[in-house]
Amino acid sequence: MGVWYNHLYLGTRNLIGGGGHGDPLTRDSEAVAWDVRNDRVSVEAAREQYGVVVDRDSFVVNTDATSQLRKSTSATTNAASPPERDDHIAHRTVEK
């Protein structure tokens, strides 16, 4: 049994997810735990990519550890992020 997408047959290979949209650190932690419980995301990926600490055995979110991890990850990410594209363009001078 293969996969069809927009009337295009994609074959029988396993297709894995895409990049999604939005900041992964703002994704609902219970939705991430659901993904871990259903083998869509590993415990490690939940922590590293979504900033969610999920117990490996019970699949329960550790809300305190998740909050702390997300705050520290957000602070690190924001400090290292380049300026927004619009800000960068606004400061550029154009010679005539």
C-alpha atoms as an extended CHARMM CRD file, in Angstrom:
* protein
*
        96  EXT
         1         1  MET       CA              0.0000000000        0.0000000000        0.0000000000  PROA      1               0.0000000000
         2         2  GLY       CA              1.4960000000        3.2940000000       -1.0640000000  PROA      2               0.0000000000
         3         3  VAL       CA              0.9010000000        6.9270000000       -0.2700000000  PROA      3               0.0000000000
         4         4  TRP       CA             -1.0570000000        9.3500000000       -2.4360000000  PROA      4               0.0000000000
         5         5  TYR       CA             -0.6460000000       13.1260000000       -2.1260000000  PROA      5               0.0000000000
         6         6  ASN       CA             -2.5090000000       15.6170000000       -4.3170000000  PROA      6               0.0000000000
         7         7  HSD       CA             -3.2760000000       12.8720000000       -6.8410000000  PROA      7               0.0000000000
         8         8  LEU       CA              0.4300000000       11.9840000000       -6.9980000000  PROA      8               0.0000000000
         9         9  TYR       CA              1.5220000000        8.4800000000       -6.0320000000  PROA      9               0.0000000000
        10        10  LEU       CA              4.5120000000        8.6900000000       -3.6790000000  PROA      10              0.0000000000
        11        11  GLY       CA              5.1690000000        4.9670000000       -3.4290000000  PROA      11              0.0000000000
        12        12  THR       CA              5.5120000000        2.6640000000       -0.4430000000  PROA      12              0.0000000000
        13        13  ARG       CA              8.4500000000        4.3050000000        1.3470000000  PROA      13              0.0000000000
        14        14  ASN       CA              7.9750000000        5.5880000000        4.8650000000  PROA      14              0.0000000000
        15        15  LEU       CA              7.6200000000        9.3410000000        4.7820000000  PROA      15              0.0000000000
        16        16  ILE       CA              8.7740000000       11.2900000000        7.8180000000  PROA      16              0.0000000000
        17        17  GLY       CA              7.6390000000       14.6940000000        9.0280000000  PROA      17              0.0000000000
        18        18  GLY       CA              8.5660000000       18.1090000000        7.8250000000  PROA      18              0.0000000000
        19        19  GLY       CA              9.6840000000       21.3070000000        9.4650000000  PROA      19              0.0000000000
        20        20  GLY       CA              6.2830000000       22.4040000000       10.6890000000  PROA      20              0.0000000000
        21        21  HSD       CA              5.6380000000       26.0380000000       11.4940000000  PROA      21              0.0000000000
        22        22  GLY       CA              6.1370000000       28.3260000000       14.4430000000  PROA      22              0.0000000000
        23        23  ASP       CA              8.5400000000       28.2020000000       17.3500000000  PROA      23              0.0000000000
        24        24  PRO       CA              8.8930000000       24.6070000000       18.6210000000  PROA      24              0.0000000000
        25        25  LEU       CA              9.4010000000       25.9760000000       22.1500000000  PROA      25              0.0000000000
        26        26  THR       CA              5.8090000000       27.2350000000       22.1690000000  PROA      26              0.0000000000
        27        27  ARG       CA              4.2660000000       23.8990000000       21.1560000000  PROA      27              0.0000000000
        28        28  ASP       CA              1.8600000000       22.4910000000       23.7260000000  PROA      28              0.0000000000
        29        29  SER       CA              3.8730000000       20.2430000000       26.0370000000  PROA      29              0.0000000000
        30        30  GLU       CA              1.0460000000       17.6960000000       26.3220000000  PROA      30              0.0000000000
        31        31  ALA       CA              0.9750000000       17.4090000000       22.5150000000  PROA      31              0.0000000000
        32        32  VAL       CA              4.7090000000       16.6900000000       22.5840000000  PROA      32              0.0000000000
        33        33  ALA       CA              4.1610000000       14.0580000000       25.3070000000  PROA      33              0.0000000000
        34        34  TRP       CA              1.4600000000       12.4920000000       23.1220000000  PROA      34              0.0000000000
        35        35  ASP       CA              3.9780000000       12.3100000000       20.2580000000  PROA      35              0.0000000000
        36        36  VAL       CA              6.5060000000       10.6330000000       22.5620000000  PROA      36              0.0000000000
        37        37  ARG       CA              3.9020000000        8.1430000000       23.8220000000  PROA      37              0.0000000000
        38        38  ASN       CA              2.9730000000        7.2750000000       20.2190000000  PROA      38              0.0000000000
        39        39  ASP       CA              6.5810000000        6.9120000000       18.9900000000  PROA      39              0.0000000000
        40        40  ARG       CA              6.4880000000        9.9900000000       16.7740000000  PROA      40              0.0000000000
        41        41  VAL       CA              9.1540000000       11.8150000000       18.7760000000  PROA      41              0.0000000000
        42        42  SER       CA             11.8350000000       10.4030000000       21.0750000000  PROA      42              0.0000000000
        43        43  VAL       CA             12.2700000000       11.5390000000       24.6740000000  PROA      43              0.0000000000
        44        44  GLU       CA             15.5780000000       13.0940000000       23.5890000000  PROA      44              0.0000000000
        45        45  ALA       CA             13.9860000000       14.9770000000       20.6660000000  PROA      45              0.0000000000
        46        46  ALA       CA             11.1980000000       16.2210000000       22.9410000000  PROA      46              0.0000000000
        47        47  ARG       CA             13.8530000000       17.7290000000       25.2070000000  PROA      47              0.0000000000
        48        48  GLU       CA             16.2550000000       19.0150000000       22.5280000000  PROA      48              0.0000000000
        49        49  GLN       CA             13.8240000000       20.2370000000       19.8690000000  PROA      49              0.0000000000
        50        50  TYR       CA             10.7150000000       21.2100000000       21.8380000000  PROA      50              0.0000000000
        51        51  GLY       CA             12.1730000000       21.9280000000       25.2760000000  PROA      51              0.0000000000
        52        52  VAL       CA              9.7830000000       19.4380000000       26.8930000000  PROA      52              0.0000000000
        53        53  VAL       CA             10.9480000000       17.0760000000       29.6320000000  PROA      53              0.0000000000
        54        54  VAL       CA              8.9310000000       13.8480000000       29.3920000000  PROA      54              0.0000000000
        55        55  ASP       CA              9.3250000000       10.8860000000       31.7600000000  PROA      55              0.0000000000
        56        56  ARG       CA             10.5490000000        7.9140000000       29.7290000000  PROA      56              0.0000000000
        57        57  ASP       CA              8.3180000000        5.3900000000       31.5460000000  PROA      57              0.0000000000
        58        58  SER       CA              5.0920000000        7.2520000000       32.3580000000  PROA      58              0.0000000000
        59        59  PHE       CA              5.1540000000        9.8040000000       29.5020000000  PROA      59              0.0000000000
        60        60  VAL       CA              4.1950000000       12.5000000000       32.0120000000  PROA      60              0.0000000000
        61        61  VAL       CA              5.5070000000       16.0220000000       31.4020000000  PROA      61              0.0000000000
        62        62  ASN       CA              7.7180000000       17.4270000000       34.1510000000  PROA      62              0.0000000000
        63        63  THR       CA              6.2330000000       20.9300000000       34.0410000000  PROA      63              0.0000000000
        64        64  ASP       CA              8.8190000000       22.5790000000       36.2970000000  PROA      64              0.0000000000
        65        65  ALA       CA             11.7830000000       21.1680000000       34.3680000000  PROA      65              0.0000000000
        66        66  THR       CA             10.0690000000       21.9700000000       31.0500000000  PROA      66              0.0000000000
        67        67  SER       CA              9.4530000000       25.5760000000       32.0720000000  PROA      67              0.0000000000
        68        68  GLN       CA             13.0520000000       26.0090000000       33.2150000000  PROA      68              0.0000000000
        69        69  LEU       CA             14.4600000000       24.3520000000       30.0720000000  PROA      69              0.0000000000
        70        70  ARG       CA             12.2970000000       26.4400000000       27.7570000000  PROA      70              0.0000000000
        71        71  LYS       CA             13.3000000000       29.6640000000       29.5170000000  PROA      71              0.0000000000
        72        72  SER       CA             17.0080000000       28.8700000000       29.3090000000  PROA      72              0.0000000000
        73        73  THR       CA             16.7560000000       27.6440000000       25.7020000000  PROA      73              0.0000000000
        74        74  SER       CA             14.7270000000       30.6940000000       24.6680000000  PROA      74              0.0000000000
        75        75  ALA       CA             17.2360000000       33.0620000000       26.2730000000  PROA      75              0.0000000000
        76        76  THR       CA             20.1350000000       31.3080000000       24.5400000000  PROA      76              0.0000000000
        77        77  THR       CA             18.3500000000       31.2130000000       21.1790000000  PROA      77              0.0000000000
        78        78  ASN       CA             17.2990000000       34.8670000000       21.3180000000  PROA      78              0.0000000000
        79        79  ALA       CA             20.8040000000       36.0000000000       22.2550000000  PROA      79              0.0000000000
        80        80  ALA       CA             22.3170000000       34.1590000000       19.2910000000  PROA      80              0.0000000000
        81        81  SER       CA             19.6400000000       34.9930000000       16.7230000000  PROA      81              0.0000000000
        82        82  PRO       CA             20.4120000000       37.3310000000       13.8390000000  PROA      82              0.0000000000
        83        83  PRO       CA             18.2830000000       40.4540000000       13.5470000000  PROA      83              0.0000000000
        84        84  GLU       CA             14.8740000000       40.1530000000       11.9430000000  PROA      84              0.0000000000
        85        85  ARG       CA             14.9870000000       40.5960000000        8.1910000000  PROA      85              0.0000000000
        86        86  ASP       CA             12.9580000000       43.8120000000        8.2500000000  PROA      86              0.0000000000
        87        87  ASP       CA             15.2360000000       45.3290000000       10.9110000000  PROA      87              0.0000000000
        88        88  HSD       CA             18.2880000000       44.4230000000        8.8770000000  PROA      88              0.0000000000
        89        89  ILE       CA             16.8670000000       46.0150000000        5.7220000000  PROA      89              0.0000000000
        90        90  ALA       CA             15.7310000000       49.1520000000        7.5570000000  PROA      90              0.0000000000
        91        91  HSD       CA             19.3080000000       49.8700000000        8.6970000000  PROA      91              0.0000000000
        92        92  ARG       CA             20.8680000000       49.3560000000        5.3120000000  PROA      92              0.0000000000
        93        93  THR       CA             21.9010000000       52.4860000000        3.3980000000  PROA      93              0.0000000000
        94        94  VAL       CA             21.5960000000       52.6600000000       -0.3510000000  PROA      94              0.0000000000
        95        95  GLU       CA             24.0530000000       54.6610000000       -2.3950000000  PROA      95              0.0000000000
        96        96  LYS       CA             22.7970000000       56.4320000000       -5.5200000000  PROA      96              0.0000000000
